[in-house]
Amino acid sequence: MIEGWEAAGLGSSEMGNETKRPATYEDLMALPENMVGQIIDGELIALPRPASPHAVAHSVLGGLLISRFQVGQRAPGGWWVVDEPELHFGQDVLVPDIAGWRRERMPVMRRVPFFTLAPDWVCEVLSPSTRKLDRNRKREIYAREGVGHVWLVDPAVKTLEVFARHGGDWVSRGQYSGEAMVRAEPFEDLELDLGALWPPELEAP
């Protein structure tokens, strides 16, 4: 998930008393085009586009998974891998960095503005300002909705954490760092060169 700011609620102040209301989808749609909006537990969270380390890790990982599991060499079962899909779970609206659905659960990719079927896998790319949200509130919702696996990618420390849902809890299935060669659930058919996610360090302009 990319860096941004979080609005704790929407409302108005009258005679010194503030009243708040849950954020609505209309509030989300009213955000500027350069912002990614989410609604979690009634709170509107607005996120600008990511900095380059986040964008590179996000883009490279998505490209590798799409080329291996969606087009070209199609692994048995197949996947739909989607960049920043909008997920609607009741009143919650989440936008993971990448999500994947097994084709046995979603045989056809329909033309829809958002998804209500929970993915089988999601990936969040962490940033300092959103790490807590990704690890806690969003993972709780993913578990509640039946997502099978969550990956947390942290470009700052060059790590990949893999979690599988067991009952209603997340169980660690591995933590990898640096330039390790990784076979991680649920994409064990791909030997992932983790170092490809981290761009060479460049000085700021």
N, C-alpha and C positions, 0 to 999 in steps of 0.2 A: 504494500500500500504506500502511496506517495505522500510527501510532506504536505501539510495543509493546516487549516485551522478548524476548530470545532465550535459550533454554536450550541450552547446548552439548551436552548429552547427558543421559541418565538412567542412574543406577546406584547402587551402594552402596559404602560404605567399610568395610573389615574389616582390623583390625590395621595401620592406616595406609596400606593400599593401596587405591586407588580403582579400581573396575572399572566401565566404562561399556558400555551396550548401545544399539543404535539405537532411537530412538523408534518406537513402534508406533501403529497407528490407534486402539487402545484408549486410549493415552495422550492422543491428540488428543480423543477422545470424552469423556474425563474432565474436560476443561477446563470452567470455569464458563460459563454461557450467555452472559455479556456479553463473552466473548473469542472471537476468530476464530483458529483454529489451522491451522498448516501444518507439513509435515514436508519438510525439504530436506536432502539428503545425510545422512539419519539424525538430524538435529537437529529438536527440537520448538520451533516459534516460535509464541508466543502474543501476540495483538494485541488491545488494547481497542478499543472503538468510536471513530471519529474525532472530532477537533475540528471546529468549524463550517466553517472554510475548505475543508478536505478534503471534508466532507460536501456542501457546496454545489456544488463543482466536479464531484464524482462524480455527484450527483443530476441536475444540469442537463445534463451531457453525456449521461448515459444516457437521460434523457427526450427530448432532441432526436433521438438516434439511433433510439430505439424508435419515435417518432412518424413519422419519415421513412422508415425502412427495414423496420419490422416491422408496423406498423398504419397505416391511413389510406392515404397515397400509397405504394404498394409499388413500389420500384425494381425493374427487371428482375433476376432472380436472387434477390432477397429475402434477408433476414437474420433470424436469431434473435439478439437482443441480451439478455444475461442479467446481472443484478446479482450480484456476488460468487459466481460458480459454484465449486463444489469440483471440482478437476481431479485425477485420479489418473493419474500417469505412472510405472508400475512402483512403486518404493518411495517416490517423491516425491508429496506431496500439496500442491498450490498453490491459493491463492484469490486470483485477480486482482480488482481493483476492478470491472471490467466485462470481458466477453468476448463475441465474436460469431462465429457460425457461418453460412456461406453455406447457404441452403436446398438448393442443389444437392448439398451434401455431407451435410446432415442434413435431409432433407425433412420429417420428423415429429419433434416434440418429445415424446419418450417420458417416462413417469413414472419417474424414476431418482433415487437419492440423490446420485449424483455422475456426472461425465462422464469417459469414457476417450478419447473422440475429441478430438484437439487442436483448439482454436478456430482460425479463420482470422485473428483479430485479438484482441489483448488490450490493455487500458489499465491502467496503474498510476498512481495518484495519489501523488506522492512526499511524504515527510515527512523532517525532518532525521535522525531515528534509523534510518530504513529505506532511505534513498536508495541507499546502497552495495549493499544486498541486491537492490533492484529493478533497479539498473543492471547488476549483475554476475551473481550466481548464478541469479536467476530468469530473466533474459534468456538465459543459457546453456541453461537447461532448455527454454525456449520454442523456441529455435533447434533444439535437438536433437530436439524432438518435431514440428517442421514447422510451427509457427505462422508465418503469412505476414507479419504486421505487428504492431508494438508501438508504442503511444503512451505517452509519459511526460509527465504533467501535473504541473506544480510550482506550487501556489498561492502559495508564499512569494515567488517571483520572477515569477509570472504568465507562465509559458512552456508551450508545447506542443512536444515533440520527436517526430518521426515517423520510424520505422525500418521498412525492408523487408528481409526475409531474402533474401540472395543466396548460394546454396550453403549453407554452414554459418555464414555471418557476417551481421552486421547492417550495413546501409548506410543512412546518413542520407538521408531524403527531404524534409527541411525542418525548420526551427526557427522558431517564431513566438512573438510576445510581445505583451503589453499587450492592446489592443482590436482587433487585426488581424482582418480578414475572411479566412477560411481555407478552401481546398478541399484537403483532405489525404487521401492514400491510406489505406485503400481506399474512403473515403466521399466521393469528389470530387463526387457529385451534390448534396451538402449544402454550402451556403455557411455555414460556422460562424462566428458572432459570438463570438470568443474572450473578449471582455469580459464576456459573460453568465456565464462560469464564475467570475468573481471578485466576491464580494459587496462592497458598500461597507464601508470600514474603520469599525469600531465600537470604542469604548473598552471595555475589559474591565470587567465589573461589580465 
